[in-house]
Amino acid sequence: MNKLVLQAEVVQVEPLRYTPAGIPLLSVVLRHVSEQVEAGMKRKVECEVNAVVIGDLALKGLKTGAQIIAQGFLARRSLKSTQLVMHINEIKSM
């Protein structure tokens, strides 16, 4: 199973663009900060995640600074890349 749910702040939004097939595509960067328990110890976690929103959801107008819960999956950026990108299928505002 490949499912990722992330509570995050939108810290960067690239201009809306379109795939060669005419599908809207929005690239964003999400920042997550939380406290997690690992091996019985509390650990502060901070990370930035590159993400894309494809299709009608990309037209919803994500704004920098928005607090969201993003749900989706991880995939390679391209066929020749090993870098991971979150593909967002669902966005909930907080």
PDB file of N, CA, C and O in Angstrom:
ATOM      1  N   MET A   1       0.846  -1.182   0.000  1.00  0.00           N
ATOM      2  CA  MET A   1       0.000   0.000   0.000  1.00  0.00           C
ATOM      3  C   MET A   1       0.888   1.241   0.000  1.00  0.00           C
ATOM      4  O   MET A   1       1.923   1.261   0.667  1.00  0.00           O
ATOM      5  N   ASN A   2       0.504   2.250  -0.724  1.00  0.00           N
ATOM      6  CA  ASN A   2       1.241   3.504  -0.837  1.00  0.00           C
ATOM      7  C   ASN A   2       0.251   4.630  -0.568  1.00  0.00           C
ATOM      8  O   ASN A   2      -0.419   5.107  -1.483  1.00  0.00           O
ATOM      9  N   LYS A   3       0.162   5.054   0.695  1.00  0.00           N
ATOM     10  CA  LYS A   3      -0.759   6.113   1.091  1.00  0.00           C
ATOM     11  C   LYS A   3      -0.046   7.016   2.084  1.00  0.00           C
ATOM     12  O   LYS A   3       0.592   6.537   3.022  1.00  0.00           O
ATOM     13  N   LEU A   4      -0.156   8.325   1.877  1.00  0.00           N
ATOM     14  CA  LEU A   4       0.485   9.292   2.746  1.00  0.00           C
ATOM     15  C   LEU A   4      -0.536  10.350   3.125  1.00  0.00           C
ATOM     16  O   LEU A   4      -1.213  10.912   2.264  1.00  0.00           O
ATOM     17  N   VAL A   5      -0.642  10.617   4.429  1.00  0.00           N
ATOM     18  CA  VAL A   5      -1.481  11.693   4.939  1.00  0.00           C
ATOM     19  C   VAL A   5      -0.561  12.611   5.726  1.00  0.00           C
ATOM     20  O   VAL A   5       0.163  12.158   6.613  1.00  0.00           O
ATOM     21  N   LEU A   6      -0.586  13.906   5.403  1.00  0.00           N
ATOM     22  CA  LEU A   6       0.348  14.838   5.998  1.00  0.00           C
ATOM     23  C   LEU A   6      -0.361  16.124   6.369  1.00  0.00           C
ATOM     24  O   LEU A   6      -1.014  16.750   5.534  1.00  0.00           O
ATOM     25  N   GLN A   7      -0.229  16.516   7.634  1.00  0.00           N
ATOM     26  CA  GLN A   7      -0.695  17.828   8.073  1.00  0.00           C
ATOM     27  C   GLN A   7       0.454  18.785   7.836  1.00  0.00           C
ATOM     28  O   GLN A   7       1.560  18.557   8.325  1.00  0.00           O
ATOM     29  N   ALA A   8       0.210  19.859   7.088  1.00  0.00           N
ATOM     30  CA  ALA A   8       1.329  20.697   6.669  1.00  0.00           C
ATOM     31  C   ALA A   8       0.886  22.118   6.356  1.00  0.00           C
ATOM     32  O   ALA A   8      -0.300  22.424   6.231  1.00  0.00           O
ATOM     33  N   GLU A   9       1.901  22.971   6.236  1.00  0.00           N
ATOM     34  CA  GLU A   9       1.714  24.336   5.766  1.00  0.00           C
ATOM     35  C   GLU A   9       2.229  24.409   4.332  1.00  0.00           C
ATOM     36  O   GLU A   9       3.288  23.864   4.018  1.00  0.00           O
ATOM     37  N   VAL A  10       1.488  25.075   3.475  1.00  0.00           N
ATOM     38  CA  VAL A  10       1.931  25.289   2.097  1.00  0.00           C
ATOM     39  C   VAL A  10       2.950  26.428   2.133  1.00  0.00           C
ATOM     40  O   VAL A  10       2.604  27.560   2.469  1.00  0.00           O
ATOM     41  N   VAL A  11       4.205  26.132   1.788  1.00  0.00           N
ATOM     42  CA  VAL A  11       5.255  27.153   1.861  1.00  0.00           C
ATOM     43  C   VAL A  11       5.687  27.671   0.497  1.00  0.00           C
ATOM     44  O   VAL A  11       6.355  28.701   0.410  1.00  0.00           O
ATOM     45  N   GLN A  12       5.317  26.971  -0.562  1.00  0.00           N
ATOM     46  CA  GLN A  12       5.664  27.438  -1.912  1.00  0.00           C
ATOM     47  C   GLN A  12       4.637  26.901  -2.886  1.00  0.00           C
ATOM     48  O   GLN A  12       4.255  25.733  -2.822  1.00  0.00           O
ATOM     49  N   VAL A  13       4.191  27.763  -3.790  1.00  0.00           N
ATOM     50  CA  VAL A  13       3.249  27.377  -4.844  1.00  0.00           C
ATOM     51  C   VAL A  13       3.802  27.887  -6.168  1.00  0.00           C
ATOM     52  O   VAL A  13       3.972  29.093  -6.350  1.00  0.00           O
ATOM     53  N   GLU A  14       4.082  26.977  -7.086  1.00  0.00           N
ATOM     54  CA  GLU A  14       4.555  27.356  -8.415  1.00  0.00           C
ATOM     55  C   GLU A  14       3.354  27.788  -9.259  1.00  0.00           C
ATOM     56  O   GLU A  14       2.219  27.434  -8.941  1.00  0.00           O
ATOM     57  N   PRO A  15       3.589  28.541 -10.317  1.00  0.00           N
ATOM     58  CA  PRO A  15       2.478  28.916 -11.206  1.00  0.00           C
ATOM     59  C   PRO A  15       1.803  27.667 -11.799  1.00  0.00           C
ATOM     60  O   PRO A  15       2.460  26.671 -12.100  1.00  0.00           O
ATOM     61  N   LEU A  16       0.498  27.752 -11.955  1.00  0.00           N
ATOM     62  CA  LEU A  16      -0.268  26.660 -12.559  1.00  0.00           C
ATOM     63  C   LEU A  16       0.226  26.433 -13.977  1.00  0.00           C
ATOM     64  O   LEU A  16       0.450  27.382 -14.728  1.00  0.00           O
ATOM     65  N   ARG A  17       0.393  25.168 -14.337  1.00  0.00           N
ATOM     66  CA  ARG A  17       0.788  24.822 -15.709  1.00  0.00           C
ATOM     67  C   ARG A  17      -0.089  23.659 -16.168  1.00  0.00           C
ATOM     68  O   ARG A  17      -0.922  23.160 -15.411  1.00  0.00           O
ATOM     69  N   TYR A  18       0.106  23.242 -17.393  1.00  0.00           N
ATOM     70  CA  TYR A  18      -0.712  22.168 -17.963  1.00  0.00           C
ATOM     71  C   TYR A  18       0.186  21.099 -18.576  1.00  0.00           C
ATOM     72  O   TYR A  18       1.226  21.405 -19.159  1.00  0.00           O
ATOM     73  N   THR A  19      -0.229  19.846 -18.435  1.00  0.00           N
ATOM     74  CA  THR A  19       0.494  18.737 -19.055  1.00  0.00           C
ATOM     75  C   THR A  19       0.285  18.803 -20.565  1.00  0.00           C
ATOM     76  O   THR A  19      -0.584  19.540 -21.030  1.00  0.00           O
ATOM     77  N   PRO A  20       1.067  18.045 -21.341  1.00  0.00           N
ATOM     78  CA  PRO A  20       0.838  18.023 -22.793  1.00  0.00           C
ATOM     79  C   PRO A  20      -0.589  17.581 -23.164  1.00  0.00           C
ATOM     80  O   PRO A  20      -1.086  17.915 -24.240  1.00  0.00           O
ATOM     81  N   ALA A  21      -1.233  16.836 -22.274  1.00  0.00           N
ATOM     82  CA  ALA A  21      -2.613  16.402 -22.523  1.00  0.00           C
ATOM     83  C   ALA A  21      -3.634  17.450 -22.086  1.00  0.00           C
ATOM     84  O   ALA A  21      -4.839  17.218 -22.188  1.00  0.00           O
ATOM     85  N   GLY A  22      -3.159  18.613 -21.596  1.00  0.00           N
ATOM     86  CA  GLY A  22      -4.063  19.688 -21.204  1.00  0.00           C
ATOM     87  C   GLY A  22      -4.601  19.577 -19.786  1.00  0.00           C
ATOM     88  O   GLY A  22      -5.569  20.258 -19.446  1.00  0.00           O
ATOM     89  N   ILE A  23      -4.005  18.743 -18.957  1.00  0.00           N
ATOM     90  CA  ILE A  23      -4.469  18.548 -17.581  1.00  0.00           C
ATOM     91  C   ILE A  23      -3.742  19.547 -16.675  1.00  0.00           C
ATOM     92  O   ILE A  23      -2.518  19.656 -16.738  1.00  0.00           O
ATOM     93  N   PRO A  24      -4.493  20.286 -15.824  1.00  0.00           N
ATOM     94  CA  PRO A  24      -3.848  21.250 -14.930  1.00  0.00           C
ATOM     95  C   PRO A  24      -2.926  20.554 -13.928  1.00  0.00           C
ATOM     96  O   PRO A  24      -3.237  19.475 -13.424  1.00  0.00           O
ATOM     97  N   LEU A  25      -1.784  21.191 -13.649  1.00  0.00           N
ATOM     98  CA  LEU A  25      -0.795  20.630 -12.730  1.00  0.00           C
ATOM     99  C   LEU A  25      -0.225  21.760 -11.880  1.00  0.00           C
ATOM    100  O   LEU A  25       0.208  22.788 -12.400  1.00  0.00           O
ATOM    101  N   LEU A  26      -0.233  21.552 -10.556  1.00  0.00           N
ATOM    102  CA  LEU A  26       0.274  22.546  -9.623  1.00  0.00           C
ATOM    103  C   LEU A  26       1.356  21.904  -8.765  1.00  0.00           C
ATOM    104  O   LEU A  26       1.106  20.889  -8.116  1.00  0.00           O
ATOM    105  N   SER A  27       2.556  22.483  -8.754  1.00  0.00           N
ATOM    106  CA  SER A  27       3.653  22.004  -7.915  1.00  0.00           C
ATOM    107  C   SER A  27       3.713  22.867  -6.663  1.00  0.00           C
ATOM    108  O   SER A  27       3.660  24.095  -6.742  1.00  0.00           O
ATOM    109  N   VAL A  28       3.826  22.215  -5.504  1.00  0.00           N
ATOM    110  CA  VAL A  28       3.872  22.916  -4.230  1.00  0.00           C
ATOM    111  C   VAL A  28       4.942  22.303  -3.339  1.00  0.00           C
ATOM    112  O   VAL A  28       5.413  21.192  -3.585  1.00  0.00           O
ATOM    113  N   VAL A  29       5.319  23.040  -2.301  1.00  0.00           N
ATOM    114  CA  VAL A  29       6.188  22.514  -1.257  1.00  0.00           C
ATOM    115  C   VAL A  29       5.426  22.622   0.049  1.00  0.00           C
ATOM    116  O   VAL A  29       4.887  23.679   0.378  1.00  0.00           O
ATOM    117  N   LEU A  30       5.381  21.523   0.796  1.00  0.00           N
ATOM    118  CA  LEU A  30       4.683  21.457   2.076  1.00  0.00           C
ATOM    119  C   LEU A  30       5.699  21.355   3.201  1.00  0.00           C
ATOM    120  O   LEU A  30       6.699  20.649   3.073  1.00  0.00           O
ATOM    121  N   ARG A  31       5.449  22.064   4.313  1.00  0.00           N
ATOM    122  CA  ARG A  31       6.311  21.962   5.494  1.00  0.00           C
ATOM    123  C   ARG A  31       5.507  21.323   6.626  1.00  0.00           C
ATOM    124  O   ARG A  31       4.428  21.793   6.986  1.00  0.00           O
ATOM    125  N   HIS A  32       6.058  20.247   7.173  1.00  0.00           N
ATOM    126  CA  HIS A  32       5.431  19.522   8.277  1.00  0.00           C
ATOM    127  C   HIS A  32       6.296  19.662   9.524  1.00  0.00           C
ATOM    128  O   HIS A  32       7.514  19.496   9.468  1.00  0.00           O
ATOM    129  N   VAL A  33       5.652  19.970  10.652  1.00  0.00           N
ATOM    130  CA  VAL A  33       6.334  20.028  11.946  1.00  0.00           C
ATOM    131  C   VAL A  33       5.444  19.314  12.950  1.00  0.00           C
ATOM    132  O   VAL A  33       4.259  19.623  13.072  1.00  0.00           O
ATOM    133  N   SER A  34       6.021  18.356  13.669  1.00  0.00           N
ATOM    134  CA  SER A  34       5.244  17.648  14.689  1.00  0.00           C
ATOM    135  C   SER A  34       6.184  17.013  15.701  1.00  0.00           C
ATOM    136  O   SER A  34       7.406  17.089  15.578  1.00  0.00           O
ATOM    137  N   GLU A  35       5.585  16.390  16.696  1.00  0.00           N
ATOM    138  CA  GLU A  35       6.338  15.609  17.676  1.00  0.00           C
ATOM    139  C   GLU A  35       5.846  14.171  17.563  1.00  0.00           C
ATOM    140  O   GLU A  35       4.645  13.911  17.646  1.00  0.00           O
ATOM    141  N   GLN A  36       6.774  13.243  17.374  1.00  0.00           N
ATOM    142  CA  GLN A  36       6.443  11.833  17.204  1.00  0.00           C
ATOM    143  C   GLN A  36       7.136  11.022  18.289  1.00  0.00           C
ATOM    144  O   GLN A  36       8.134  11.457  18.863  1.00  0.00           O
ATOM    145  N   VAL A  37       6.598   9.843  18.562  1.00  0.00           N
ATOM    146  CA  VAL A  37       7.231   8.941  19.515  1.00  0.00           C
ATOM    147  C   VAL A  37       7.932   7.848  18.730  1.00  0.00           C
ATOM    148  O   VAL A  37       7.325   7.159  17.911  1.00  0.00           O
ATOM    149  N   GLU A  38       9.231   7.703  18.997  1.00  0.00           N
ATOM    150  CA  GLU A  38      10.043   6.682  18.333  1.00  0.00           C
ATOM    151  C   GLU A  38      10.864   5.977  19.404  1.00  0.00           C
ATOM    152  O   GLU A  38      11.596   6.619  20.156  1.00  0.00           O
ATOM    153  N   ALA A  39      10.739   4.660  19.468  1.00  0.00           N
ATOM    154  CA  ALA A  39      11.458   3.855  20.460  1.00  0.00           C
ATOM    155  C   ALA A  39      11.194   4.363  21.881  1.00  0.00           C
ATOM    156  O   ALA A  39      12.083   4.375  22.732  1.00  0.00           O
ATOM    157  N   GLY A  40       9.944   4.782  22.111  1.00  0.00           N
ATOM    158  CA  GLY A  40       9.554   5.237  23.436  1.00  0.00           C
ATOM    159  C   GLY A  40       9.994   6.648  23.787  1.00  0.00           C
ATOM    160  O   GLY A  40       9.751   7.105  24.903  1.00  0.00           O
ATOM    161  N   MET A  41      10.631   7.342  22.868  1.00  0.00           N
ATOM    162  CA  MET A  41      11.132   8.695  23.125  1.00  0.00           C
ATOM    163  C   MET A  41      10.430   9.691  22.196  1.00  0.00           C
ATOM    164  O   MET A  41      10.126   9.376  21.045  1.00  0.00           O
ATOM    165  N   LYS A  42      10.179  10.892  22.715  1.00  0.00           N
ATOM    166  CA  LYS A  42       9.594  11.940  21.882  1.00  0.00           C
ATOM    167  C   LYS A  42      10.679  12.513  20.975  1.00  0.00           C
ATOM    168  O   LYS A  42      11.827  12.705  21.377  1.00  0.00           O
ATOM    169  N   ARG A  43      10.270  12.775  19.746  1.00  0.00           N
ATOM    170  CA  ARG A  43      11.206  13.303  18.750  1.00  0.00           C
ATOM    171  C   ARG A  43      10.507  14.395  17.958  1.00  0.00           C
ATOM    172  O   ARG A  43       9.394  14.195  17.471  1.00  0.00           O
ATOM    173  N   LYS A  44      11.159  15.563  17.824  1.00  0.00           N
ATOM    174  CA  LYS A  44      10.608  16.626  16.999  1.00  0.00           C
ATOM    175  C   LYS A  44      10.929  16.317  15.542  1.00  0.00           C
ATOM    176  O   LYS A  44      12.068  16.006  15.194  1.00  0.00           O
ATOM    177  N   VAL A  45       9.918  16.407  14.709  1.00  0.00           N
ATOM    178  CA  VAL A  45      10.069  16.090  13.287  1.00  0.00           C
ATOM    179  C   VAL A  45       9.741  17.339  12.473  1.00  0.00           C
ATOM    180  O   VAL A  45       8.690  17.955  12.649  1.00  0.00           O
ATOM    181  N   GLU A  46      10.654  17.696  11.588  1.00  0.00           N
ATOM    182  CA  GLU A  46      10.438  18.802  10.652  1.00  0.00           C
ATOM    183  C   GLU A  46      10.894  18.345   9.273  1.00  0.00           C
ATOM    184  O   GLU A  46      11.976  17.774   9.133  1.00  0.00           O
ATOM    185  N   CYS A  47      10.080  18.590   8.265  1.00  0.00           N
ATOM    186  CA  CYS A  47      10.495  18.237   6.908  1.00  0.00           C
ATOM    187  C   CYS A  47       9.732  19.078   5.896  1.00  0.00           C
ATOM    188  O   CYS A  47       8.656  19.603   6.182  1.00  0.00           O
ATOM    189  N   GLU A  48      10.312  19.192   4.714  1.00  0.00           N
ATOM    190  CA  GLU A  48       9.638  19.802   3.579  1.00  0.00           C
ATOM    191  C   GLU A  48       9.462  18.728   2.514  1.00  0.00           C
ATOM    192  O   GLU A  48      10.380  17.960   2.225  1.00  0.00           O
ATOM    193  N   VAL A  49       8.280  18.691   1.945  1.00  0.00           N
ATOM    194  CA  VAL A  49       7.927  17.662   0.971  1.00  0.00           C
ATOM    195  C   VAL A  49       7.500  18.337  -0.325  1.00  0.00           C
ATOM    196  O   VAL A  49       6.613  19.191  -0.328  1.00  0.00           O
ATOM    197  N   ASN A  50       8.138  17.949  -1.425  1.00  0.00           N
ATOM    198  CA  ASN A  50       7.695  18.394  -2.745  1.00  0.00           C
ATOM    199  C   ASN A  50       6.438  17.618  -3.103  1.00  0.00           C
ATOM    200  O   ASN A  50       6.363  16.408  -2.890  1.00  0.00           O
ATOM    201  N   ALA A  51       5.448  18.325  -3.650  1.00  0.00           N
ATOM    202  CA  ALA A  51       4.184  17.671  -3.980  1.00  0.00           C
ATOM    203  C   ALA A  51       3.613  18.242  -5.267  1.00  0.00           C
ATOM    204  O   ALA A  51       3.947  19.355  -5.672  1.00  0.00           O
ATOM    205  N   VAL A  52       2.750  17.467  -5.899  1.00  0.00           N
ATOM    206  CA  VAL A  52       2.022  17.916  -7.085  1.00  0.00           C
ATOM    207  C   VAL A  52       0.542  17.626  -6.906  1.00  0.00           C
ATOM    208  O   VAL A  52       0.142  16.650  -6.272  1.00  0.00           O
ATOM    209  N   VAL A  53      -0.251  18.511  -7.489  1.00  0.00           N
ATOM    210  CA  VAL A  53      -1.701  18.344  -7.520  1.00  0.00           C
ATOM    211  C   VAL A  53      -2.078  18.366  -8.993  1.00  0.00           C
ATOM    212  O   VAL A  53      -1.774  19.324  -9.703  1.00  0.00           O
ATOM    213  N   ILE A  54      -2.743  17.308  -9.452  1.00  0.00           N
ATOM    214  CA  ILE A  54      -3.063  17.180 -10.873  1.00  0.00           C
ATOM    215  C   ILE A  54      -4.570  17.092 -11.060  1.00  0.00           C
ATOM    216  O   ILE A  54      -5.263  16.457 -10.265  1.00  0.00           O
ATOM    217  N   GLY A  55      -5.076  17.727 -12.108  1.00  0.00           N
ATOM    218  CA  GLY A  55      -6.501  17.662 -12.411  1.00  0.00           C
ATOM    219  C   GLY A  55      -7.262  18.826 -11.803  1.00  0.00           C
ATOM    220  O   GLY A  55      -6.675  19.859 -11.482  1.00  0.00           O
ATOM    221  N   ASP A  56      -8.580  18.657 -11.644  1.00  0.00           N
ATOM    222  CA  ASP A  56      -9.437  19.729 -11.149  1.00  0.00           C
ATOM    223  C   ASP A  56      -9.012  20.245  -9.780  1.00  0.00           C
ATOM    224  O   ASP A  56      -9.206  21.423  -9.477  1.00  0.00           O
ATOM    225  N   LEU A  57      -8.436  19.382  -8.954  1.00  0.00           N
ATOM    226  CA  LEU A  57      -7.992  19.788  -7.627  1.00  0.00           C
ATOM    227  C   LEU A  57      -6.910  20.872  -7.714  1.00  0.00           C
ATOM    228  O   LEU A  57      -6.784  21.695  -6.808  1.00  0.00           O
ATOM    229  N   ALA A  58      -6.138  20.873  -8.794  1.00  0.00           N
ATOM    230  CA  ALA A  58      -5.091  21.879  -8.988  1.00  0.00           C
ATOM    231  C   ALA A  58      -5.679  23.269  -9.206  1.00  0.00           C
ATOM    232  O   ALA A  58      -4.985  24.270  -9.025  1.00  0.00           O
ATOM    233  N   LEU A  59      -6.941  23.339  -9.589  1.00  0.00           N
ATOM    234  CA  LEU A  59      -7.600  24.617  -9.870  1.00  0.00           C
ATOM    235  C   LEU A  59      -8.225  25.233  -8.625  1.00  0.00           C
ATOM    236  O   LEU A  59      -8.787  26.325  -8.706  1.00  0.00           O
ATOM    237  N   LYS A  60      -8.144  24.570  -7.485  1.00  0.00           N
ATOM    238  CA  LYS A  60      -8.785  25.040  -6.255  1.00  0.00           C
ATOM    239  C   LYS A  60      -8.081  26.237  -5.630  1.00  0.00           C
ATOM    240  O   LYS A  60      -8.626  26.860  -4.719  1.00  0.00           O
ATOM    241  N   GLY A  61      -6.892  26.569  -6.096  1.00  0.00           N
ATOM    242  CA  GLY A  61      -6.225  27.783  -5.646  1.00  0.00           C
ATOM    243  C   GLY A  61      -5.533  27.665  -4.299  1.00  0.00           C
ATOM    244  O   GLY A  61      -5.829  28.437  -3.387  1.00  0.00           O
ATOM    245  N   LEU A  62      -4.621  26.719  -4.155  1.00  0.00           N
ATOM    246  CA  LEU A  62      -3.828  26.628  -2.927  1.00  0.00           C
ATOM    247  C   LEU A  62      -2.997  27.897  -2.777  1.00  0.00           C
ATOM    248  O   LEU A  62      -2.420  28.389  -3.747  1.00  0.00           O
ATOM    249  N   LYS A  63      -2.939  28.421  -1.561  1.00  0.00           N
ATOM    250  CA  LYS A  63      -2.201  29.645  -1.288  1.00  0.00           C
ATOM    251  C   LYS A  63      -1.071  29.383  -0.308  1.00  0.00           C
ATOM    252  O   LYS A  63      -1.199  28.547   0.587  1.00  0.00           O
ATOM    253  N   THR A  64       0.025  30.093  -0.474  1.00  0.00           N
ATOM    254  CA  THR A  64       1.135  30.030   0.468  1.00  0.00           C
ATOM    255  C   THR A  64       0.622  30.410   1.853  1.00  0.00           C
ATOM    256  O   THR A  64      -0.129  31.373   2.004  1.00  0.00           O
ATOM    257  N   GLY A  65       1.036  29.644   2.863  1.00  0.00           N
ATOM    258  CA  GLY A  65       0.617  29.889   4.236  1.00  0.00           C
ATOM    259  C   GLY A  65      -0.591  29.084   4.671  1.00  0.00           C
ATOM    260  O   GLY A  65      -0.901  29.032   5.861  1.00  0.00           O
ATOM    261  N   ALA A  66      -1.280  28.457   3.730  1.00  0.00           N
ATOM    262  CA  ALA A  66      -2.462  27.659   4.074  1.00  0.00           C
ATOM    263  C   ALA A  66      -2.060  26.443   4.908  1.00  0.00           C
ATOM    264  O   ALA A  66      -1.054  25.792   4.627  1.00  0.00           O
ATOM    265  N   GLN A  67      -2.849  26.148   5.927  1.00  0.00           N
ATOM    266  CA  GLN A  67      -2.660  24.957   6.752  1.00  0.00           C
ATOM    267  C   GLN A  67      -3.620  23.898   6.209  1.00  0.00           C
ATOM    268  O   GLN A  67      -4.831  24.117   6.172  1.00  0.00           O
ATOM    269  N   ILE A  68      -3.086  22.759   5.792  1.00  0.00           N
ATOM    270  CA  ILE A  68      -3.912  21.738   5.153  1.00  0.00           C
ATOM    271  C   ILE A  68      -3.596  20.343   5.691  1.00  0.00           C
ATOM    272  O   ILE A  68      -2.574  20.120   6.340  1.00  0.00           O
ATOM    273  N   ILE A  69      -4.493  19.428   5.405  1.00  0.00           N
ATOM    274  CA  ILE A  69      -4.225  18.000   5.532  1.00  0.00           C
ATOM    275  C   ILE A  69      -4.284  17.457   4.114  1.00  0.00           C
ATOM    276  O   ILE A  69      -5.330  17.479   3.467  1.00  0.00           O
ATOM    277  N   ALA A  70      -3.139  16.970   3.643  1.00  0.00           N
ATOM    278  CA  ALA A  70      -3.029  16.457   2.277  1.00  0.00           C
ATOM    279  C   ALA A  70      -2.975  14.937   2.310  1.00  0.00           C
ATOM    280  O   ALA A  70      -2.258  14.348   3.119  1.00  0.00           O
ATOM    281  N   GLN A  71      -3.735  14.314   1.430  1.00  0.00           N
ATOM    282  CA  GLN A  71      -3.726  12.850   1.322  1.00  0.00           C
ATOM    283  C   GLN A  71      -3.368  12.476  -0.103  1.00  0.00           C
ATOM    284  O   GLN A  71      -3.864  13.074  -1.058  1.00  0.00           O
ATOM    285  N   GLY A  72      -2.493  11.472  -0.239  1.00  0.00           N
ATOM    286  CA  GLY A  72      -2.090  11.045  -1.562  1.00  0.00           C
ATOM    287  C   GLY A  72      -1.130   9.883  -1.503  1.00  0.00           C
ATOM    288  O   GLY A  72      -1.237   9.016  -0.636  1.00  0.00           O
ATOM    289  N   PHE A  73      -0.183   9.867  -2.437  1.00  0.00           N
ATOM    290  CA  PHE A  73       0.767   8.762  -2.524  1.00  0.00           C
ATOM    291  C   PHE A  73       2.124   9.295  -2.962  1.00  0.00           C
ATOM    292  O   PHE A  73       2.231  10.422  -3.446  1.00  0.00           O
ATOM    293  N   LEU A  74       3.156   8.478  -2.790  1.00  0.00           N
ATOM    294  CA  LEU A  74       4.508   8.836  -3.204  1.00  0.00           C
ATOM    295  C   LEU A  74       4.857   8.177  -4.529  1.00  0.00           C
ATOM    296  O   LEU A  74       4.497   7.027  -4.779  1.00  0.00           O
ATOM    297  N   ALA A  75       5.563   8.919  -5.374  1.00  0.00           N
ATOM    298  CA  ALA A  75       6.042   8.381  -6.649  1.00  0.00           C
ATOM    299  C   ALA A  75       7.340   9.086  -7.009  1.00  0.00           C
ATOM    300  O   ALA A  75       7.636  10.160  -6.486  1.00  0.00           O
ATOM    301  N   ARG A  76       8.112   8.483  -7.900  1.00  0.00           N
ATOM    302  CA  ARG A  76       9.330   9.130  -8.380  1.00  0.00           C
ATOM    303  C   ARG A  76       8.970  10.361  -9.198  1.00  0.00           C
ATOM    304  O   ARG A  76       7.931  10.411  -9.857  1.00  0.00           O
ATOM    305  N   ARG A  77       9.855  11.356  -9.139  1.00  0.00           N
ATOM    306  CA  ARG A  77       9.615  12.597  -9.879  1.00  0.00           C
ATOM    307  C   ARG A  77       9.493  12.328 -11.378  1.00  0.00           C
ATOM    308  O   ARG A  77       8.673  12.946 -12.057  1.00  0.00           O
ATOM    309  N   SER A  78      10.319  11.396 -11.900  1.00  0.00           N
ATOM    310  CA  SER A  78      10.267  11.024 -13.308  1.00  0.00           C
ATOM    311  C   SER A  78      10.817   9.614 -13.448  1.00  0.00           C
ATOM    312  O   SER A  78      11.291   9.029 -12.474  1.00  0.00           O
ATOM    313  N   LEU A  79      10.757   9.073 -14.644  1.00  0.00           N
ATOM    314  CA  LEU A  79      11.239   7.713 -14.866  1.00  0.00           C
ATOM    315  C   LEU A  79      12.719   7.548 -14.549  1.00  0.00           C
ATOM    316  O   LEU A  79      13.146   6.477 -14.117  1.00  0.00           O
ATOM    317  N   LYS A  80      13.501   8.597 -14.759  1.00  0.00           N
ATOM    318  CA  LYS A  80      14.945   8.503 -14.556  1.00  0.00           C
ATOM    319  C   LYS A  80      15.404   9.058 -13.201  1.00  0.00           C
ATOM    320  O   LYS A  80      16.603   9.100 -12.927  1.00  0.00           O
ATOM    321  N   SER A  81      14.466   9.479 -12.362  1.00  0.00           N
ATOM    322  CA  SER A  81      14.809  10.084 -11.080  1.00  0.00           C
ATOM    323  C   SER A  81      14.512   9.132  -9.928  1.00  0.00           C
ATOM    324  O   SER A  81      13.608   8.301 -10.012  1.00  0.00           O
ATOM    325  N   THR A  82      15.277   9.261  -8.863  1.00  0.00           N
ATOM    326  CA  THR A  82      14.982   8.494  -7.647  1.00  0.00           C
ATOM    327  C   THR A  82      14.354   9.399  -6.588  1.00  0.00           C
ATOM    328  O   THR A  82      13.986   8.925  -5.513  1.00  0.00           O
ATOM    329  N   GLN A  83      14.227  10.693  -6.877  1.00  0.00           N
ATOM    330  CA  GLN A  83      13.642  11.631  -5.934  1.00  0.00           C
ATOM    331  C   GLN A  83      12.132  11.400  -5.838  1.00  0.00           C
ATOM    332  O   GLN A  83      11.452  11.230  -6.850  1.00  0.00           O
ATOM    333  N   LEU A  84      11.620  11.396  -4.601  1.00  0.00           N
ATOM    334  CA  LEU A  84      10.200  11.153  -4.372  1.00  0.00           C
ATOM    335  C   LEU A  84       9.408  12.459  -4.342  1.00  0.00           C
ATOM    336  O   LEU A  84       9.898  13.494  -3.891  1.00  0.00           O
ATOM    337  N   VAL A  85       8.173  12.381  -4.833  1.00  0.00           N
ATOM    338  CA  VAL A  85       7.241  13.502  -4.833  1.00  0.00           C
ATOM    339  C   VAL A  85       5.904  12.972  -4.353  1.00  0.00           C
ATOM    340  O   VAL A  85       5.482  11.884  -4.744  1.00  0.00           O
ATOM    341  N   MET A  86       5.233  13.750  -3.497  1.00  0.00           N
ATOM    342  CA  MET A  86       3.882  13.382  -3.069  1.00  0.00           C
ATOM    343  C   MET A  86       2.886  13.838  -4.130  1.00  0.00           C
ATOM    344  O   MET A  86       2.904  14.993  -4.554  1.00  0.00           O
ATOM    345  N   HIS A  87       2.020  12.923  -4.554  1.00  0.00           N
ATOM    346  CA  HIS A  87       0.927  13.234  -5.460  1.00  0.00           C
ATOM    347  C   HIS A  87      -0.327  13.362  -4.597  1.00  0.00           C
ATOM    348  O   HIS A  87      -0.773  12.387  -3.991  1.00  0.00           O
ATOM    349  N   ILE A  88      -0.884  14.552  -4.544  1.00  0.00           N
ATOM    350  CA  ILE A  88      -2.016  14.836  -3.654  1.00  0.00           C
ATOM    351  C   ILE A  88      -3.332  14.538  -4.366  1.00  0.00           C
ATOM    352  O   ILE A  88      -3.591  15.041  -5.459  1.00  0.00           O
ATOM    353  N   ASN A  89      -4.165  13.701  -3.719  1.00  0.00           N
ATOM    354  CA  ASN A  89      -5.483  13.349  -4.244  1.00  0.00           C
ATOM    355  C   ASN A  89      -6.610  14.075  -3.519  1.00  0.00           C
ATOM    356  O   ASN A  89      -7.699  14.243  -4.067  1.00  0.00           O
ATOM    357  N   GLU A  90      -6.346  14.505  -2.285  1.00  0.00           N
ATOM    358  CA  GLU A  90      -7.385  15.115  -1.454  1.00  0.00           C
ATOM    359  C   GLU A  90      -6.739  16.176  -0.563  1.00  0.00           C
ATOM    360  O   GLU A  90      -5.660  15.967  -0.008  1.00  0.00           O
ATOM    361  N   ILE A  91      -7.416  17.314  -0.438  1.00  0.00           N
ATOM    362  CA  ILE A  91      -6.916  18.398   0.415  1.00  0.00           C
ATOM    363  C   ILE A  91      -8.054  18.858   1.310  1.00  0.00           C
ATOM    364  O   ILE A  91      -9.161  19.132   0.848  1.00  0.00           O
ATOM    365  N   LYS A  92      -7.753  18.935   2.608  1.00  0.00           N
ATOM    366  CA  LYS A  92      -8.706  19.484   3.575  1.00  0.00           C
ATOM    367  C   LYS A  92      -8.064  20.693   4.232  1.00  0.00           C
ATOM    368  O   LYS A  92      -6.909  20.634   4.654  1.00  0.00           O
ATOM    369  N   SER A  93      -8.808  21.788   4.320  1.00  0.00           N
ATOM    370  CA  SER A  93      -8.313  22.976   5.017  1.00  0.00           C
ATOM    371  C   SER A  93      -8.451  22.767   6.509  1.00  0.00           C
ATOM    372  O   SER A  93      -9.353  22.075   6.980  1.00  0.00           O
ATOM    373  N   MET A  94      -7.532  23.384   7.245  1.00  0.00           N
ATOM    374  CA  MET A  94      -7.595  23.275   8.701  1.00  0.00           C
ATOM    375  C   MET A  94      -8.087  24.585   9.293  1.00  0.00           C
ATOM    376  O   MET A  94      -8.212  24.703  10.512  1.00  0.00           O
TER     377      MET A  94
END
